[in-house]
Amino acid sequence: MKLLLVEDEPKIAAFIQKGLSENGYEVTTAYDGKLGLGMALQGDYDVIILDVMLPVVNGLEVCKSIREQGVDTPVLMLTALGTVDDKVHGLQLGADDYLVKPFHFKELVARIQALTRRQNQHASNNTELRIADLVLNRSSKTVRRDNKEIVLTAKEYSLLDMFMQNINRVLSRSDIAEHVWGYDFDAGSNVIDVYINYLRNKIEKGFSSKLIHTIVGMGYIMKEQ
């Protein structure tokens, strides 16, 4: 998960970058609006975190410019300006969400996760999801690897669908529990580990490479080796 952080205050930028990196995100930082705009137009980011009060070019102008040039990456605005009119103006210029300083770091992470879920829902309209030689067809609800059909239970299918919509992103046990089993499910239960082992046996055993990897203390990630 690649994030672009455009924030001119070094201490705030360092705090945000450190926290997000510890949560499994890859963060690139720009310290003024002009540099941030250039990076937003050239890079491939999952979310742009954009301060409003920036030197050279302010955040609202950056947001407006990237939308005018066809970049649809979700934008989360950070600002000390918390009036309704300020928020509405930012949203009208193309921002997807607004977070007022000072904020709790947990809320920042939750907002980022909400934006990426929304983005993944758009991606989920794709009929086929692929990684390496594994293909999940969302219309026929079938899964094949190396052209061999793999039969999954409903829970295994939901779990794989979640992983394939979030390739290269670390998924916490809470993320998995909420998506596959619902809000009331106990994320501390070993059921999650059991089903991931079931899924691994079906999509990895007898094939050339592993796709689901454990990130100790953080969760699981689907990626090519």
Secondary structure, DSSP 4 states (H G I P E B T S, - for coil): -EEEEE-S-HHHHHHHHHHHHHTT-EEEEESSHHHHHHHHHHS--SEEEEESS-SSS-HHHHHHHHHHTT----EEEEES--SHHHHHHHHHTT-SEEEESS--HHHHHHHHHHHHHHHHHHHTTSSEEEETTEEEETTTTEEEETTEEE---HHHHHHHHHHHHSTT--B-HHHHIIIII-TTS-TTSTHHHHHHHHHHHHHTTTSSS--EEEETTTEEEE---
